[in-house]
Amino acid sequence: MQYKDLIKTFTEADYAENRVNLHIHTNYSDGCADFNDIISQAQEKGFRYIAIADHNTMKGYEENSIPQSVIPAVEFDCWHGYVFMHLLAYGVDFYNKELQKFFAKTKKETELDIIRFFTSRRAPELIRAIHNAGGIAVLAHPACCWCLSLERFINDLKKHGLDGVEAFYPYERHRGIIKFHSRETVKELADKLELIKTGGTDLHSACL
């Protein structure tokens, strides 16, 4: 499946009306939900597509049977310059050797914020690995990036191959508190820089 072309077709209404959710966590990282239970819930609730994007791991995809309505995904912790960021990878081959080098070596690297903060991953190398694994790279919750100029930051990532930004995102819980930029700014920058706009709830609870 050409995931890049597929994700481009998703609209803001798809995310708002619970037809698509591309940012979900399970107990393979720091979420509460069972991987297969989330898939069952999505099917019962009529989601067209979801993406389970656990932190720094794709063990859920390796260890379970995945229907076509689930887009393979992972959310990496990484750095770009002085900015700590989260990079979503969609449509990747989780058996790709280059990408596997970036996966967590321990369960704690998928769960504990303080450990994940000390990652050695760097965005340019990670974006290249995501592309080589057949996927697209998307900046997660951009309004939380602590950069002075979000436009300059995203534009620099685009030069390294960034494909999209998470534009349809609720900014709830602590994300709403540490937010440095507005959601509208993110949408405007996505259009201006011709980047794919994605969305999701960053679900960590047990129920969709």
URLIN-V464239 format. One line per field, one symbol per residue. ss: DSSP state (a for helix, b for strand, c for the rest). psi: psi as a letter, one per 20 degrees, with the letter a starting at -180 (. if undefined). Layout:
ss->???
psi->???
This chain:
ss->ccaaaaaacccaaaaacccbbbbbccccccccccaaaaaaaaaaccccbbbbccbcccaaaaaccccccbccbbbbbbbbccbbbbbbbbccccccaaaacccccccaaaacaaaaaccccbaaaaaaaaaacccbbbbccaaacccccaaaaaaaaaaccccbbbbbbcccaaaaacccccaaaaaaaaaacccbbbbbccbccccc
psi->pnhghghhiprhhgghjlhpoknpqajidjrhqpghhgggggghjkpgqrpomqojqkhhhhirppriiopprqoqprqocjpprpoppqkqoiiphghhhiqqhrhhiigpghghhkqjqpgghggghggijjaqpppqmhiiplqgohghghhhhhhjjphrqohnpimrchhhgjpirqhhgggghgggjlqpprrrilpiaip.
